[in-house]
Amino acid sequence: MEEQAVNELVSFEEEYKVVQTNTSYYDLKWGKTANPAKNNTWNWAAFFLTIAWFAYRKMYKHFFILSFIEVIWFSLSYFVDISGWADVIVFGGASLITGLCANRWYYKHVKSVSAQAQTQPEHRKEAYLQIKGGTHIGIAIGLSILALAIATGVGIGLSFLPTKTNIKDVVRYSGEGFTLEAYNDHPKWTYIKKEGRHHVVQFTGYDYTEKEHVRIVFNIYLDKQIYEWDKIYIDGKKLNKEDAEDYEYWIEDSSAY
């Protein structure tokens, strides 16, 4: 076993000039496969950190490709209703693929940097390897913050587009919206129509504690990102003003906890 580790150490000596940090980890992972450029081994850090790991290892091409894909997926949620399970599948899948393929991708990146270093004049090789190789926690943090800022900016900008999803989200992602979904089975938000300056959105569900069907109509003002309660129906019967106000206050109070 020790002899095998020594052989692996020698075989990856050139790659270590690029890796620079935590070389023993990659010695172990790459040494487990006959061809680390084609075979995958698991990387937990890449699984949990995804794009931040790419930035940390100076794999900027991979960082920007995955960041772009995530922003595109994130942007779709402002045009169509996407379930939470779809997000789990997409982002979870991205983490799984990254964790599975990271060591192979990194090996190919290291070989590329090493080959490029050989084309440099002798007096510049060391500097080139220092710049292109190793790790950089500051770059990882900076690029991750940049990616988050871009995604946030895109989200804020897209949230004002008059799509049915955006209009429903004004109330759906409010505290009262979350409370309504928590208190009712089979919650559903439906865009009805536009009336003057506001849009009409309907919530339906089944209150499992009171054993009654609930239907609520909201008026949404997208430009101001606000909404107002309009009508409330319980088992098909419209509540009078006093009962409707009591129901609204009950949901509002419950949303504060």
Buried (B, 14 or more C-beta within 10 A) or exposed (E): EEEEEEEBBEEBEEBBBBBEEEBEEBBEBBBEBEEBEEEBBBBEBBBEBBBBBBBBBBBEEBBBEBBEEBBEBBBBBBEEEBEEEEEEEBBEEBBEBBBBBBBBBBBBBBBEBBEBBEEEEEEEBEEBBEEBBBBBEEBBEEBBEEBEEEBEEBBEEBBEEEBBBBBBBBBBEBEBBBBBBEBBEEBEBEBEEEEEEBBBBBBBBBBEEEEBBBBBBBBBBBEEEEBEBBBBBBEEEEBEEEEBEEBBEEBEEBBEE
